[in-house]
Amino acid sequence: MPEETPNEQVEEQLQESEAAPEADGPEEEPFDADRAKKAINKKNAENKSLRDRLKELEPLARRAKELEDAQKTEQERLAEQLTAQQEKAAKAIRTAVTSKVEALAAKDFADPEDAAGALNLADYVDDDGAIDTDAIKRDLAELLKRKPHWAKAPEGPRSPRPDRTQGSSGNGNRTPNSPEQEFAGFMKRALHGGR
């Protein structure tokens, strides 16, 4: 049996569909021009009333949007102010803790700033902002044990510094240290007649 071409298949399907009886379905009403005009006019009137209502509400919607934006801007401004104040408070607390650590370290450390830099200052402040001085003292003592070279040199009797003008020079005469002293010596000799 020879194969059918696609064109022949389409023609057969068309013939079959024409030959098949139509299924019983709801009958369509005949077209009534007056009724269609009334339906169209009714829809147009509804659309016009909706457009008019929309025009009335647009200014209110714009005003509501402006108020919302203004309120949002106010909220953002207040949030920025809050953030700035929190940063200032945190900086003040850090400064206070640093000062406290340096003050306590001044007794034992050669450079108290080293101690403040080596410790985690946030550990010494509680939620209320109070500074725990006992913890600072304890950690400073531990730090000094770990880094004894940061300790102050022990204070003892101070040895005198040598003074080069003391003692005898080669001929026993001392040379004046400054032009003022030299001038004073010259005046003294001149007033006493060279004695």
Secondary structure, DSSP 8 states (H G I E B T S, - for coil): -----HHHHHHHHHHHHHHS------------HHHHHHHHHHHHHHHHHHHHHHHHHHHHHHHHHHHHHHHHHHHHHHHHHHHHHHHHHHHHHHHHHHHHHHHHHTTTBS-HHHHHHHS-GGGGB-TT--B-HHHHHHHHHHHHHH-GGGB------------TTSS--TTS----SSHHHHHHHHHHHHHTT--
